[in-house]
Amino acid sequence: MNKTLTETFSNFHFISKLKKNETGDKILFTVHTPDMENNSYRSHIWCLDKKTKKYKQLTSMGDERDFSFLDNDSILFASNIRNRKNNGDEDKTAFYKLNINSGEAREFFTVPKTVTSIEYIKNSNYLITVYEKKYGRMKEDDECFILEEIPFWANGDGIISNYRNKLYLLNSKTDSLKQLTPDIMSVEIFHYEKNTNRIAIIGNSFESKMPTENKIFSFDLDKNELNDISPYMNFMYLDLHSIDKNKYLVLGTDMKKLGVVENPKLFVLETIFEKNDEIPHKLKCITPELDISIGNFVLSDCKYSSSGESLLKKYGEELYFLFTENENCILSKTDYSGNIKSVIKENGSIEEFIIYDDEIISISFRDNRLPEIYSHKNGKPLKLTDFNKSDSNTDTIIPGKVSIKISEKHSMDGWVIKPRNYDHMKKYPGILNIHGGPTVNYGDIYYHEMQYWADNGYFVFFCNPRGSSGKGNEYADILGKYGTVDYDDIMFFTDEVLKKYPSIDEKRIGVTGGSYGGFMTNWIISHTQRFKAAVSQRSVSNWITKFCNSDVGYSCVGDLLGSDPWNDFHNLWKQSPLKYAERIKTPTLFIHSYEDYRCCVEEGLQMFSALKYHQVESKLIIFKNENHNLSRKGKPHARINRLKEITNWFDKHIKNYNR
């Protein structure tokens, strides 16, 4: 078997956008592959025949990331639907039509705007979302950006001040575009309701400052009328589906206990659509005791999950959804009364799924391998694709699970990956890897960087301390306690791993992590000198600057730390690693991306400057044209170079260190 190399990544295939046609005999999906020559990714649409289980590539342009069914045999796709751009109102999006059984794609129509999503309704009519200036075309200044709102930028999207994601009705025959939502409103999710000819919308209308909470709207296409049907003002709505003419099943949270990270509940919304000053509506919680992490929070650096997908999928009289339980992402369903049942409860991570009467098709991580498409029938998963068969030539090292009791109520889960060709008579260096979030979690699914380190002679160990997802709100609650119970959990886990695996040389261990893991790396090196080297990635060093610079700073920091710079400056500073930088002795590499607007490069610059000032060995690497997602969706060359730089730092300071 072959070792895992940094270059192994260039052979990976990532799968997303799983959809079926009307009769269900054809399943379409998108496959993304690294293009090393052009330092980018190529994306193509593929088709799986449900009966024969054979699959084939349908498109060849290289940028077909999304598609929509026009009828049973035809799809519509754009090869240039892209992330939000600042020249959105001057852009064009070309759409192509393709018969999935035969023929080649041909250009169907062009929209003179940046289209972010499209859904076919009927009679040449489409619903599209368009990213453009708040009040239409506005003069741009080539020499500067003009900021008038917060957030003024967003990770992966650049400057977003005065931009909105608007909903339009498009007729491809007449080339007409009709705006359905107000200029100041940004659409997050929409669902077309065929039986009522209405559109259910979740979105935000704002000027100056975007609120954390959002609203529910209904647009009646027959009456050309938009109604606000939000039952509560201070609420975060995550998804909704129509139950009948005047009822919706809604997923959301009032954020009263844990703010934006609080687990949502299911509600039934009853509303009456009448022409009067006040639309009566009632929201009833049907799962008052529900405390689960709805959605997929299991981490890997080998995901290419679809963005903007609904959390709830309707099938018949039930809604299906993914939720994270401990280290696994599993599939469940609910009826309209809130009775929840598990559907697929297997080890691993389900990324996307489609439903049949007697079968479920999913994109899943299983058996510590890269994701493939699986059929789940009669409780037995069957792998339908083999895109990553080259990965089978690489011998994956299976993590060993370590569970530790940390309180009367809670246990903490973690894992250890042994080095390649492990010999219990030898001593090895170790790397502690800390996840981001913190409301996400590790599992034992495939992680390229960890396999690479293990193949290069390291023990790799990682855990889900308090603050992580998958164990309910109480476990996730570290609000105002950053660097306390979570730090204790990680240090306790490190102690237990060193006891259980005496082959790890406690004098040669390093620590790394990104985002929240970068914050925790900064916190650890400023509170202990037990680690011989550290690599802090896309980190937080100063909560005060984070509050004012980050795209989520003003909306999250107050929730997470229980204060803002004006009502309790000292509390934010007390929880900032920069406050304790004079204590640091650990050689530290800082890695940031220049276009990271989640944990801005200034966070790394501050910590790097502090270490240099105090004459601690340190280095800062800033990746140009990359953002917060460097390790997961960065350009191929940057991803490989990042992993090499981290490994070289650890090789220098712990692997090749002689006591």
LINSUL-V732360 format. One record per pair of residues at least 24 apart in sequence whose C-alpha atoms are under 6 Angstrom apart, sorted by the first residue. I is the first residue (numbers start at 0). J is the second residue. Records with the same first field share a line. If there is no record, write none. Layout:
I = J + J
//
This chain:
0 = 392 + 393 + 394
1 = 393
2 = 393
3 = 451
4 = 451
5 = 639
9 = 33
13 = 303
15 = 304 + 305
20 = 71
21 = 71
24 = 49
25 = 49
38 = 634 + 635
39 = 634
72 = 98 + 99
73 = 97 + 98 + 99
83 = 156
87 = 113 + 130 + 131
88 = 112 + 131
123 = 170 + 171
124 = 169 + 170
125 = 168 + 169
126 = 167 + 168
127 = 166 + 167
128 = 165 + 166
129 = 164 + 165
130 = 163 + 164
131 = 162 + 163
132 = 161 + 162
133 = 161 + 162 + 163 + 182 + 183
134 = 182
148 = 207 + 208
149 = 208
150 = 550
152 = 550
153 = 550 + 596
154 = 595 + 596 + 597
196 = 220
230 = 280
245 = 269 + 270
258 = 558
262 = 292
285 = 337
286 = 337
290 = 471
291 = 471
292 = 322 + 323 + 469
293 = 322
294 = 321 + 322
295 = 322 + 323 + 328
296 = 439
297 = 440 + 441
298 = 441
299 = 446
300 = 446 + 631
323 = 469
324 = 469
325 = 469 + 470
326 = 442
367 = 444 + 445
368 = 445
412 = 462 + 463
413 = 461 + 462
414 = 460 + 461
415 = 459 + 460
416 = 458 + 459
417 = 458
418 = 453 + 454 + 456 + 457 + 458
419 = 453 + 454
426 = 502 + 503 + 504
427 = 503 + 504
428 = 457 + 503 + 504 + 507 + 508 + 654
429 = 457 + 458 + 459 + 508
430 = 459 + 508 + 509 + 510
431 = 460 + 461 + 510
432 = 461 + 511 + 512
433 = 512 + 516
434 = 512 + 516
435 = 513 + 514 + 515 + 516
436 = 515
437 = 466 + 467 + 515
438 = 466 + 467 + 468
439 = 467 + 468
440 = 467 + 468
464 = 488
478 = 559 + 560
479 = 560 + 561
507 = 531 + 653
509 = 533
511 = 535
512 = 536
513 = 537
514 = 538
521 = 576
522 = 576
524 = 583
525 = 579 + 580 + 582 + 583
532 = 585 + 586 + 587
533 = 587
534 = 587 + 588 + 589
535 = 589
536 = 589 + 590
537 = 591 + 598
538 = 598
539 = 602
540 = 575 + 576 + 577 + 602
541 = 575 + 577
542 = 571 + 575
549 = 596 + 597
550 = 596 + 597
584 = 615
586 = 616 + 617
587 = 617
588 = 617 + 618 + 619
589 = 619
590 = 619 + 620
591 = 621
592 = 621 + 622 + 625 + 626
593 = 622 + 623
594 = 625 + 626
595 = 626 + 627
//
